[in-house]
Amino acid sequence: MRGFSYERWRQAGLTILLAVSAGVMVVPSGTALARSTPSLAVADTVALAQLPPQGRSMLTLIYQGGPFRHDKDGVVFGNRERLLPANVRAYYREYTVRTPGESSRGARRIVCGGLQAAAPDACFYTDDHYASFRKIVH
């Protein structure tokens, strides 16, 4: 990369991303990686009362420890999108929020973080299948 200014990299259609521990990575401009870097914190919140009724019901079930309707409810959420705060593996668990009229699990989920599934430290709501999250506040 020596001898290349940022402007020359940009003109060549490349974007330089600085990684904390990996040094420098060069990717083509316009790729998903070059367009946006993951957020490490959830800025938006949603009040419990603002959740759809199915979301409020699911949150009650989470704190009761179930029973859950879907086999995938309560499984580890890997946070591969890195939109939630970083934490140890198996910290987050996901739960389906039913969508009326939807025959599949749909896009709505609650993801809770904590070492005990029925006593989460924090829960987050997504209605766009993990593209964004809002922290649930009481």
C-alpha positions in Angstrom: 0.0 0.0 0.0 3.0 2.2 0.2 2.9 5.0 -2.4 -0.9 5.0 -2.6 -2.8 7.9 -1.2 -6.4 7.5 0.0 -7.5 9.4 -3.2 -5.7 6.9 -5.5 -7.3 4.0 -3.6 -10.7 5.6 -4.0 -10.2 6.2 -7.7 -9.2 2.6 -8.1 -12.5 1.6 -6.6 -11.2 0.3 -3.3 -12.0 1.2 0.2 -9.6 0.8 3.1 -11.1 -0.5 6.3 -9.0 -0.4 9.5 -9.6 -3.4 11.7 -8.8 -3.2 15.4 -6.6 -6.3 15.6 -6.2 -7.4 12.0 -4.4 -4.3 10.6 -5.7 -3.0 7.3 -8.1 -4.7 4.9 -8.8 -3.5 1.3 -12.2 -4.3 -0.3 -13.9 -3.2 -3.5 -16.0 -0.1 -3.0 -19.7 -0.7 -3.2 -19.6 -4.1 -1.4 -21.7 -4.5 1.7 -18.5 -4.6 3.8 -17.2 -1.3 2.4 -20.6 0.4 2.6 -21.2 -0.1 6.3 -19.4 -1.3 9.3 -21.3 -3.1 12.0 -22.7 -1.1 14.9 -21.5 -2.2 18.3 -24.4 -0.8 20.2 -28.1 -0.5 19.9 -29.1 3.1 19.9 -32.8 2.9 19.5 -35.2 1.7 22.2 -38.8 0.5 22.2 -41.0 0.6 25.2 -42.6 -2.6 26.3 -46.0 -1.1 25.8 -45.1 -0.3 22.1 -44.3 -3.9 21.3 -47.0 -5.8 19.3 -49.2 -7.9 21.6 -47.4 -11.1 20.4 -44.1 -9.5 21.5 -45.4 -8.7 24.9 -46.7 -12.3 25.3 -43.4 -13.7 24.2 -41.5 -11.6 26.7 -43.8 -12.9 29.4 -43.0 -16.5 28.3 -39.3 -15.8 28.2 -39.3 -14.7 31.9 -41.5 -17.7 32.8 -39.0 -20.1 31.0 -41.6 -21.2 28.4 -43.3 -23.2 27.1 -42.4 -22.0 23.6 -44.2 -22.8 20.4 -41.3 -23.1 18.0 -38.3 -25.5 18.3 -35.9 -22.6 17.5 -37.2 -20.5 20.4 -34.5 -20.3 23.1 -31.6 -21.4 20.8 -28.3 -19.5 20.9 -28.3 -16.4 18.7 -24.8 -15.9 17.3 -24.9 -12.1 16.8 -23.1 -12.7 13.4 -24.5 -9.3 12.2 -22.7 -7.7 15.2 -25.5 -5.3 15.8 -25.9 -6.2 19.4 -23.2 -5.4 22.0 -20.3 -8.0 21.8 -20.4 -10.7 24.4 -19.4 -14.3 25.1 -20.7 -17.1 22.9 -24.1 -18.4 23.9 -24.9 -15.1 25.7 -27.8 -14.3 23.4 -30.9 -16.4 22.7 -33.6 -15.8 20.1 -37.4 -16.1 20.3 -40.1 -15.9 17.6 -42.7 -13.2 17.8 -45.7 -14.5 15.9 -47.0 -12.5 13.0 -50.7 -12.8 12.5 -51.5 -14.4 9.1 -47.9 -15.6 8.6 -47.5 -19.4 8.1 -43.8 -19.3 8.7 -41.9 -17.9 11.7 -41.9 -14.5 10.0 -39.3 -11.8 10.5 -40.1 -10.7 14.1 -37.9 -11.8 16.9 -36.9 -11.0 20.5 -33.2 -11.6 21.3 -32.3 -11.7 25.0 -28.9 -11.6 26.5 -27.9 -13.1 29.8 -26.3 -16.1 31.5 -29.7 -17.4 32.6 -32.3 -17.7 29.9 -35.3 -16.9 32.2 -33.5 -13.9 33.8 -32.1 -11.9 30.9 -29.9 -8.9 31.4 -31.4 -7.2 28.3 -33.8 -8.0 25.5 -33.9 -6.5 22.0 -36.7 -6.5 19.4 -36.3 -6.8 15.6 -39.2 -6.7 13.1 -36.9 -7.0 10.1 -35.2 -10.4 10.7 -32.0 -9.1 12.4 -31.3 -6.1 10.1 -31.9 -3.8 13.1 -32.6 -4.0 16.8 -34.2 -1.9 19.4 -33.6 -2.4 23.1 -36.8 -3.2 25.0 -37.2 -0.8 28.0 -39.8 -1.2 30.7 
